[in-house]
């Protein structure tokens, strides 16, 4: 069996890495929508978070059918692909917030 002194730090690091993109996601979302539409997009984002319930059911079904190692492999593949997708958004994040706000106001 694997020691808890190895598993707990790995779990903590994995959880931190997995959740560290939320501020970046929020920043990108709020930067690219007008102030009067932010509540609409925020509510849509919270509805999409409801999808986690369905993924738990799907994970249970896959775990029963193929074993839980398979579900962790699928999770790792999904998280790896989302790293690539999130990294592709980084060039869209403005370095200069003033320049970004000026471009939004002229587009409106």
DRENVEX-916739 format. One line per field, with one value per residue: residue number from 1; residue in one letter; x, y, z of N, C-alpha, C, O, CB in turn. Coordinates in pm, whole numbers, plus 50000, padded with zeros to 5 digits. Last residue first. Glycine has a CB too. Layout:
<pts>
num = NUM:...
residuo = A:...
n_x = X:...
n_y = Y:...
n_z = Z:...
ca_x = X:...
ca_y = Y:...
ca_z = Z:...
c_x = X:...
c_y = Y:...
c_z = Z:...
o_x = X:...
o_y = Y:...
o_z = Z:...
cb_x = X:...
cb_y = Y:...
cb_z = Z:...
</pts>
This chain:
<pts>
num = 108:107:106:105:104:103:102:101:100:99:98:97:96:95:94:93:92:91:90:89:88:87:86:85:84:83:82:81:80:79:78:77:76:75:74:73:72:71:70:69:68:67:66:65:64:63:62:61:60:59:58:57:56:55:54:53:52:51:50:49:48:47:46:45:44:43:42:41:40:39:38:37:36:35:34:33:32:31:30:29:28:27:26:25:24:23:22:21:20:19:18:17:16:15:14:13:12:11:10:9:8:7:6:5:4:3:2:1
residuo = X:X:X:X:X:X:X:X:X:X:X:X:X:X:X:X:X:X:X:X:X:X:X:X:X:X:X:X:X:X:X:X:X:X:X:X:X:X:X:X:X:X:X:X:X:X:X:X:X:X:X:X:X:X:X:X:X:X:X:X:X:X:X:X:X:X:X:X:X:X:X:X:X:X:X:X:X:X:X:X:X:X:X:X:X:X:X:X:X:X:X:X:X:X:X:X:X:X:X:X:X:X:X:X:X:X:X:X
n_x = 48198:48459:48553:48553:48745:48977:48996:49048:49303:49460:49440:49572:49809:49786:49489:49465:49517:49722:49573:49436:49600:49580:49328:49387:49582:49428:49240:49394:49438:49178:49126:49323:49248:48997:49078:49220:49016:48864:49047:49056:48807:48643:48447:48191:48220:48327:48119:47933:48074:48101:47832:47786:47965:47870:47632:47745:47881:47697:47681:47836:47653:47537:47745:47758:47517:47573:47773:47632:47455:47631:47748:47623:47708:47980:48052:48322:48589:48653:48510:48656:48914:48861:48771:49005:49177:49053:49068:49311:49359:49256:49467:49663:49537:49508:49778:49869:49710:49791:50059:50033:49892:50069:50284:50178:50036:50192:50034:50084
n_y = 54932:54965:55149:54993:54799:54953:55046:54810:54750:54960:54906:54660:54506:54248:54061:53744:53605:53427:53229:53036:52817:52730:52610:52394:52256:52189:52024:51797:51722:51665:51444:51265:51232:51109:50867:50765:50739:50542:50326:50275:50170:49972:49950:49965:50127:50355:50434:50503:50706:50894:50961:51087:51298:51436:51541:51727:51902:52069:52296:52475:52592:52768:52946:53058:53193:53387:53526:53626:53801:53977:54107:54291:54541:54528:54288:54055:54004:54013:53800:53581:53629:53609:53345:53207:53292:53176:52894:52765:52620:52367:52197:52269:52189:51914:51836:51899:51720:51471:51469:51472:51216:51012:51009:50955:50725:50494:50230:49880
n_z = 47196:47126:47308:47539:47476:47461:47725:47860:47753:47849:48124:48157:47987:47917:47866:47740:47511:47567:47719:47582:47574:47835:47820:47647:47799:48021:47907:47860:48126:48210:48042:48133:48400:48363:48248:48469:48654:48529:48537:48807:48863:48610:48416:48540:48764:48639:48473:48675:48810:48605:48566:48812:48791:48573:48673:48849:48687:48570:48715:48584:48416:48596:48631:48374:48369:48561:48425:48209:48347:48469:48245:48087:48160:48096:47837:47841:47876:48143:48251:48142:48242:48518:48543:48466:48670:48897:48817:48810:49039:49068:48999:49181:49422:49376:49356:49615:49764:49660:49738:50022:50047:49949:50128:50368:50334:50109:49941:50000
ca_x = 48057:48383:48541:48465:48606:48932:48975:48922:49190:49445:49387:49427:49777:49889:49567:49460:49402:49753:49661:49366:49576:49705:49347:49287:49615:49549:49197:49345:49550:49249:49041:49322:49379:49007:48993:49288:49124:48805:49003:49178:48831:48735:48586:48209:48162:48401:48246:47900:48031:48220:47907:47709:47979:47999:47627:47656:47960:47740:47587:47899:47745:47456:47702:47873:47538:47468:47804:47738:47403:47545:47828:47599:47565:47939:48020:48179:48534:48718:48467:48512:48891:48917:48683:48880:49207:49066:48941:49270:49427:49169:49339:49687:49578:49390:49686:49927:49703:49652:50025:50092:49831:49942:50308:50273:49959:50188:50108:50000
ca_y = 54939:54864:55193:55109:54758:54882:55143:54879:54659:54943:55031:54666:54643:54281:54183:53819:53696:53547:53325:53162:52887:52794:52729:52494:52309:52271:52156:51874:51755:51775:51564:51308:51289:51239:50959:50788:50833:50674:50379:50320:50311:49989:49932:49886:49993:50284:50389:50400:50585:50834:50896:50969:51203:51370:51439:51621:51813:51951:52190:52404:52494:52658:52866:52982:53083:53287:53462:53528:53694:53892:54020:54149:54512:54533:54423:54084:53997:54107:53935:53595:53627:53730:53457:53190:53326:53322:52963:52835:52750:52480:52184:52291:52328:51997:51816:51967:51864:51514:51462:51586:51342:51042:51034:51065:50850:50566:50356:50000
ca_z = 47236:47052:47169:47533:47500:47341:47617:47888:47732:47704:48071:48177:48027:48014:47846:47865:47510:47487:47785:47612:47448:47792:47903:47611:47667:48038:47951:47744:48040:48272:48033:47993:48368:48429:48172:48343:48682:48549:48408:48740:48894:48722:48375:48418:48779:48743:48414:48576:48880:48667:48458:48774:48902:48560:48569:48899:48773:48495:48750:48696:48359:48543:48745:48425:48275:48589:48554:48185:48260:48552:48333:48057:48174:48236:47881:47833:47741:48052:48283:48120:48098:48461:48578:48391:48531:48885:48834:48689:49024:49099:48929:49038:49400:49397:49244:49498:49789:49648:49596:49950:50090:49883:49986:50362:50336:50235:49933:50000
c_x = 47981:48234:48461:48451:48514:48788:48924:48892:49058:49325:49365:49367:49626:49860:49670:49548:49396:49638:49699:49457:49501:49686:49474:49304:49516:49587:49314:49297:49506:49370:49114:49239:49384:49139:49001:49209:49204:48913:48945:49143:48963:48770:48687:48356:48193:48351:48330:48028:48000:48187:48033:47783:47903:48022:47759:47648:47874:47824:47623:47809:47817:47547:47614:47832:47655:47480:47700:47777:47509:47490:47743:47672:47531:47793:47966:48153:48383:48649:48532:48467:48742:48891:48731:48784:49081:49095:48955:49140:49383:49232:49252:49555:49597:49422:49564:49833:49757:49639:49882:50061:49898:49884:50179:50314:50051:50106:50086:50088
c_y = 55045:54874:55094:55161:54878:54833:55073:54983:54730:54853:55019:54794:54657:54419:54203:53942:53784:53648:53444:53268:53018:52868:52803:52623:52416:52335:52247:52012:51836:51817:51684:51436:51338:51307:51099:50885:50863:50777:50519:50383:50362:50136:49940:49854:49905:50143:50311:50345:50471:50706:50828:50891:51074:51271:51366:51507:51701:51855:52059:52290:52415:52551:52750:52895:52995:53168:53357:53456:53586:53775:53928:54054:54367:54497:54418:54224:54011:54113:54040:53739:53649:53738:53586:53306:53314:53367:53115:52913:52826:52616:52308:52287:52359:52144:51905:51954:51943:51665:51511:51586:51462:51178:51080:51098:50971:50694:50434:50125
c_z = 47162:47082:47085:47390:47485:47357:47490:47781:47753:47673:47920:48118:48036:48071:47957:47850:47634:47480:47697:47671:47468:47661:47863:47690:47623:47905:47983:47787:47920:48188:48093:47975:48224:48396:48231:48256:48556:48579:48424:48605:48838:48741:48489:48389:48659:48765:48514:48513:48784:48742:48512:48666:48871:48673:48554:48798:48829:48577:48679:48744:48468:48484:48702:48544:48320:48494:48587:48313:48239:48472:48419:48153:48144:48254:48025:47890:47735:47917:48193:48143:48068:48312:48514:48417:48445:48742:48829:48707:48901:49074:48950:48961:49253:49374:49256:49379:49670:49666:49574:49800:50023:49920:49918:50218:50331:50224:50061:50000
o_x = 47861:48152:48401:48345:48407:48715:48839:48776:48965:49254:49262:49254:49558:49882:49644:49668:49328:49660:49707:49422:49503:49750:49474:49296:49556:49622:49301:49310:49573:49401:49113:49278:49442:49142:49011:49266:49251:48902:48972:49204:48979:48762:48806:48387:48218:48430:48397:48043:48035:48263:48068:47795:47951:48092:47760:47655:47924:47837:47583:47858:47855:47520:47615:47878:47650:47457:47734:47810:47479:47480:47779:47658:47419:47756:47914:48224:48322:48652:48472:48393:48707:48850:48650:48724:49054:49044:48875:49105:49415:49165:49181:49535:49553:49343:49520:49811:49697:49565:49856:50039:49827:49832:50180:50371:50006:50105:49975:50199
o_y = 55062:54829:55132:55213:54866:54827:55127:55007:54714:54877:55065:54791:54664:54445:54179:53931:53887:53764:53555:53386:53104:52970:52926:52732:52519:52453:52369:52108:51933:51936:51792:51525:51443:51427:51197:50976:50976:50892:50607:50482:50483:50215:49918:49744:49785:50050:50214:50223:50356:50609:50718:50768:50964:51171:51246:51389:51591:51738:51951:52196:52300:52431:52644:52782:52873:53055:53250:53337:53467:53663:53812:53933:54324:54430:54315:54270:53983:54217:54144:53794:53727:53842:53664:53359:53400:53470:53180:52993:52944:52718:52349:52365:52464:52217:51965:52052:52042:51730:51585:51692:51548:51248:51175:51204:51080:50762:50439:50126
o_z = 47185:47002:46984:47355:47425:47257:47420:47748:47674:47576:47869:48068:47934:48190:48075:47825:47634:47447:47750:47672:47379:47638:47858:47635:47567:47899:47974:47711:47881:48179:48036:47901:48196:48368:48157:48196:48538:48534:48342:48565:48823:48648:48467:48344:48673:48781:48479:48500:48810:48737:48469:48675:48900:48655:48526:48835:48854:48541:48723:48808:48446:48499:48764:48556:48307:48535:48637:48310:48250:48522:48440:48141:48171:48351:48069:47979:47631:47850:48167:48061:47979:48261:48462:48324:48361:48698:48762:48620:48888:49088:48858:48869:49205:49313:49158:49308:49629:49593:49479:49741:49970:49833:49840:50192:50294:50121:50114:50052
cb_x = 48045:48434:48680:48519:48590:49024:49105:48926:49201:49573:49483:49395:49835:50031:49475:49507:49275:49790:49786:49252:49499:49817:49353:49146:49618:49667:49107:49232:49621:49294:48905:49266:49490:48993:48846:49309:49217:48703:48899:49277:48829:48863:48621:48151:48011:48395:48325:47806:47911:48286:47944:47568:47927:48112:47589:47515:48024:47817:47443:47928:47847:47357:47628:47986:47564:47328:47813:47860:47359:47429:47916:47641:47486:47965:47915:48094:48573:48864:48498:48435:48938:49067:48675:48813:49319:49178:48878:49253:49576:49126:49265:49783:49705:49336:49644:50065:49781:49564:50042:50243:49840:49843:50363:50396:49871:50329:50064:49905
cb_y = 54966:54724:55212:55220:54694:54763:55220:54945:54538:54884:55147:54658:54746:54276:54303:53731:53618:53505:53255:53135:52797:52690:52690:52438:52195:52186:52144:51798:51629:51737:51541:51196:51185:51224:50909:50654:50777:50670:50286:50202:50331:49907:50035:49961:50003:50360:50509:50458:50614:50933:50998:51009:51266:51473:51501:51677:51891:51993:52232:52500:52563:52710:52953:53078:53138:53351:53567:53595:53751:53974:54104:54120:54603:54671:54489:53976:53869:54069:53967:53501:53494:53738:53473:53057:53236:53372:52923:52737:52730:52472:52058:52185:52357:51976:51669:51908:51900:51441:51317:51585:51356:50935:50906:51031:50856:50599:50439:50000
cb_z = 47383:47086:47108:47623:47641:47311:47586:48026:47825:47643:48103:48326:47927:47951:47838:47986:47498:47347:47828:47707:47352:47779:48052:47632:47563:48095:48071:47674:47994:48412:48104:47903:48392:48580:48171:48268:48791:48663:48345:48720:49042:48700:48273:48301:48799:48873:48361:48466:48965:48761:48349:48723:49033:48556:48437:48928:48888:48375:48716:48812:48267:48436:48847:48467:48134:48576:48666:48125:48124:48612:48423:47915:48083:48293:47786:47909:47679:48034:48428:48212:48036:48489:48730:48430:48476:48978:48965:48576:49020:49241:48978:48983:49475:49539:49235:49464:49917:49752:49543:49969:50243:49916:49916:50445:50460:50281:49810:50122
</pts>
